Amino acid sequence: VSSTSVPALQSSWRFWPLVHCVSFNDAMPKNFKLLFIDLAEVVWVCVLSRVANKDGETQGQGGSH
Protein backbone atom coordinates (compact mmCIF):
# COMPACT_ATOMS: atom_id res chain seq x y z
CA VAL A 1 0.00 0.00 0.00
CA SER A 2 2.73 2.48 0.90
CA SER A 3 4.50 1.93 -2.43
CA THR A 4 1.36 3.01 -4.30
CA SER A 5 0.36 5.90 -2.02
CA VAL A 6 2.73 8.51 -3.44
CA PRO A 7 2.00 7.73 -7.13
CA ALA A 8 -1.74 7.74 -6.37
CA LEU A 9 -1.45 11.09 -4.60
CA GLN A 10 0.54 12.58 -7.48
CA SER A 11 -2.04 11.32 -9.96
CA SER A 12 -4.76 12.84 -7.82
CA TRP A 13 -3.07 16.24 -7.85
CA ARG A 14 -2.91 16.12 -11.64
CA PHE A 15 -6.42 14.79 -12.25
CA TRP A 16 -8.86 16.42 -9.84
CA PRO A 17 -7.89 20.11 -10.24
CA LEU A 18 -8.49 19.81 -13.97
CA VAL A 19 -11.83 18.06 -13.40
CA HIS A 20 -12.95 20.74 -10.96
CA CYS A 21 -11.84 23.59 -13.22
CA VAL A 22 -14.10 22.17 -15.91
CA SER A 23 -17.00 21.36 -13.60
CA PHE A 24 -16.99 24.74 -11.83
CA ASN A 25 -16.83 26.60 -15.13
CA ASP A 26 -20.02 28.52 -15.92
CA ALA A 27 -19.86 27.31 -19.52
CA MET A 28 -20.91 23.81 -18.42
CA PRO A 29 -24.69 23.49 -18.09
CA LYS A 30 -25.86 22.63 -14.59
CA ASN A 31 -27.71 19.53 -15.88
CA PHE A 32 -24.41 17.97 -16.98
CA LYS A 33 -22.23 18.76 -13.96
CA LEU A 34 -23.27 15.71 -11.96
CA LEU A 35 -22.89 13.44 -15.00
CA PHE A 36 -19.44 14.89 -15.70
CA ILE A 37 -18.28 14.36 -12.11
CA ASP A 38 -19.65 10.79 -12.10
CA LEU A 39 -17.80 10.00 -15.32
CA ALA A 40 -14.64 11.55 -13.89
CA GLU A 41 -14.99 9.31 -10.82
CA VAL A 42 -15.19 6.22 -13.05
CA VAL A 43 -12.04 7.35 -14.86
CA TRP A 44 -10.37 8.04 -11.50
CA VAL A 45 -11.14 4.53 -10.23
CA CYS A 46 -9.53 3.15 -13.40
CA VAL A 47 -6.45 5.32 -12.79
CA LEU A 48 -6.21 4.13 -9.17
CA SER A 49 -6.59 0.53 -10.27
CA ARG A 50 -3.82 0.98 -12.81
CA VAL A 51 -1.50 2.59 -10.22
CA ALA A 52 -2.25 -0.08 -7.60
CA ASN A 53 -1.70 -2.98 -10.01
CA LYS A 54 1.38 -1.64 -11.78
CA ASP A 55 3.64 -3.98 -9.79
CA GLY A 56 1.37 -6.94 -10.45
CA GLU A 57 1.71 -6.56 -14.22
CA THR A 58 5.41 -7.30 -14.20
CA GLN A 59 5.04 -10.20 -11.78
CA GLY A 60 2.09 -11.74 -13.62
CA GLN A 61 3.76 -11.87 -17.04
CA GLY A 62 5.61 -14.92 -18.19
CA GLY A 63 3.32 -17.43 -16.53
CA SER A 64 2.17 -20.64 -18.19
CA HIS A 65 -1.21 -20.79 -19.93
N, C-alpha and C positions, 0 to 999 in steps of 0.2 A: 504494500500500500504506500509506504513512504517513498518508494522509487517512482511512483506515478503521480504523487501529489504535486510536485513542482511543475512537471509538464502540463498537468491538468489545469493548474492555476494560471500558468502562462497562456494557455489556450483560452481560458476564460477571459483574461484581460484583453485578448485580441478580439474575441467573438462578441461578447455582450455589449461593450460600448457602441460598436457599430450597429447592432440590433436595436439598441435603445435610441440611438440617433435617428434611425429610420422610423421607429414606431412613435417617437415623440414629435416627429415632424408634422406640421399642420397640413402638409400636402397629402398625407395619407388619410383617407376617409375613416371616420370613427368605426364604421361597420367592419372594416377589415383589420383593425388593430389587434383584436383578440385572435383572429385567425393567423395573422402574421406572427404573433408571439408564440402561438401553439406550434406552428411549423418550425419556428426557430428552436423551440425546445426539443422537437424531434431530431433536428439536425444536431443539436448540442449533445443529446444522448448518444448519437452515432459517433460524434467526436470523442466523447468520454470513453466509449467502448473501444474505439480504435487506440486511444492512448493507453488504456488499461491492459489491452491485449497485445501491445506491441512486442513485449518480451515473449509471449506465447507463440507468436508467428515463427520466430527463428527456432524455437525449441520443437515445434510441431512439424516442421518440414523434414523430409528425409525418412519418414516412417514407411513401413510396409503397408501395401493396400491389399 
